[in-house]
Every structure is written in structure tokens, then in C-alpha cells.
């Protein structure tokens, strides 16, 4: 068997067959006490999410000094399937930087990552800066291997090969719950070689986010608005740099920001106040597929919603 076929078949088989016997190792406390909130009319939506997986398909080896035996696509797939058995109303999202970090990317150029995510039934992904590492043509080339869609509201791909292949937002429906998800990307200038992203135009995340949130919440009447962000959680020593924490405080109508880029490990979502003084959740689960984020929303017939959130070690 050729080396390429052997590696690809082994990785795919691991994801399909190595799915048993896994339980969450740790979790954080709930964000809000649910108490007696659940009733016959309560609808339960589970958001699962990853970020900055960076082509880490295999688990870390037992001898790794920081992450022994952690991560791996097979374990994540098993955990996702276990959660879907608990609650069929699940959305699976990724906040970007799918590519770059292991020889799998160097050898397959992202093909394997997209195929495995498709097998796990991801719904949507943002676009990270490292997803341009094989150039915008390399990203475009791998799109047929993805059954999920990409969202980015502040990258204008009009004059590129990606035009028409990335939506600013997507509306998803689960058990009568209407969920609007829009994407954000980090500024590429100075971070990515211009020849890799070509004529992609970066637009201000704050203004774009406010427009997206207004459309989704007020015009489309979404029950839940999610920002799938790859702009970073927060930057020490750079108070003026836009990040998820600042974005939460400067906007309104966003319920949840799922972030990436800064490889920030949070045990549970941060609860912040938006421009209207209402709660907005911000979460990020580190990098390399070590953690799977889980946030549960409970909706009652009077439109009340409560949440619980945790980071699950894979």
C-alpha cells in the first residue's frame, strides 16, 4: 500500500472505529443554576465547539510533558456521538485555524482535516489566518472535501476565487429554535503573506458584528445569535486591539461569542455585559483539539433562556 493511502486510511479508520469507552475527564460549574426551570415546554439546544485544532488528528503521545494522551479526532468523535445520544439538538461549530501544525497538513494540504470534520458532522466553521497557509487557492481546492459551510462577515472575498463560497451568516434550525451564526476573521495584513490571501479585504469586526446581530436578532427574529470568531480572546498590553472581550462590550444582540486565534483555555464561558447591559457569553477552548466546548441553552415557551457551559477534556 502506498504511504499516502496507508496514513489516510489509518486516520479515517481511527475516527470511524475508535469511538468507544470515553467519558469527560473534567468540567466546570454551570453558569446559571437551572433549578426547576425545565418543564414540558422547555427546549434544549447544545452547542459543541472547537478552535485552533491545527491538523492535530492523532492524540498526544503518553510521554508528552503537557498533554499526555489528550486530544485526537477519534476521541472527539466518540464524545460528540455520546452527547448527541443525550440530546439530538446539537450544533457543532469550529472557530478556525483548522490547518497547519502537523505533517498531515504538509502532506494532504487540508484534505484529511475537512474529511474528518465532515464525518463528525460539523455544521459551520469560521476561517482562521492559518487556513490561508496554502494560499487562498489551497483553501478553495479543499472545499469539495467539506460537507459543512464557512461563514465570514468581515472578509470580503469578492475579487477572489472564494467569492460565493463563504457566507456572512447562516441560520440553522433545531427543534423549532432559530439560531443565527455569523463569522469573523482576524486582520490578515502583517499576519499572513499578501500573496496567500490576495485580494481578500478585511473589514472592521465591530461595525460588521453590529450589523449582523441586528439582522439576525431583529430582522430574522433568531432565538439565539452566535458570533463564530477568529479575532482572539484578549491581548495583554494591547488594550485597544479588538478582541472577543471588547467585541462583547461594544455590541448588542449577540448571545454567544465562540472564539479562536489566541489559544485561550477557558474552563467555562466568560459572562460579560454588552452595550445594553445584557449578558453575553464568550468562550474558547485552547488549541490542538485537546478540549471540546459545550454550552447548553434551555428555552421555555415564554422565550426565557438559561445556559450552562463547560470545557470537556478530550
Steps between C-alpha positions, in 0.01 A plus 500: 500500500629847417608712799237765425219241491624331815511823703162617373328165551646468850379845605154450351466156656600637840227760478237249392590202717669635811191652653431312822558522872564872542359732766568865579796535733412837648240772474432841644204610708186616325468866411145537623314276745226333298298401805141416410519688171456189287139418418299318238534804273877539543717455192863403543772601253863388538781695333824303458807681375871485424765746388862500384516124454797555264494160327542306826330180391678257731495526881809623680736215595506366859844655550397854407598734789185717487222307328562124540236286326281806437314597187464310175219487245377154605446609860328821396272307264409259781422784737285679241303181432449443873365854547269465199348192662419714805352779291441480123475880475872570453692753293870432440711806419867585445662843540777458243867407459409150390824482301873495579684334785573135416634304200141410407455855372839507326417174323129536420452878497185492715318217323508269801394770748192592295403138440522413869303810603237405244481150649446656843221708343625849574237759408709815449852635526662841510819564301827545687822659381677162471227376270672716235836325549474320165373819345139587430521253209595223745198578718273507195639170375395322820141630508356191323623293798286702745131423542475790748492868405725796579384836637688828501326836513807725506711333228395627159592231246335678205816519289633156588445137408304458828227738390161335547641218711492679837184647653492786752252306711290187509168433670458153647188339642490247784172383656331828413792708635630750246876554528689765307878456468736751342877480460792735565866480398814665635678776308723327245738784417829438680387156612463320166708548187302713254555248222312243708180698552530717186203739460315392813386819676487521881219715643451636853361220721305732732289674239448177307400315816244759595347480152494119509352485849229750407407306188492166680326609820268776386428425134535122487362458856760243601461353848877481538778701331851353494820667383754246378817701545867466414614840630639389839365495856711785645846654454713589800668837467286590197181646649388660174532187288166354403431165661203292609483663845490850349259389229256371762494833682473717188209321332151377579269215396782242506430217745820298461848563359695182422860603448837390373845624400654569845492135616327606822396215729180584687340252740164662439367796301568852622181697570524866396261792458426629153426858393144462633613357833383150409701181544710366216709183528854474363674164474817347355643153558874538445648313206601171335167327565584444867165636616145499368284793601144431608233763566140403569213740441154437643208684341152517649180593322513854637834550319695483824839333466759380745844357434762268637851465362816299543820395330538124462846347480520263203 
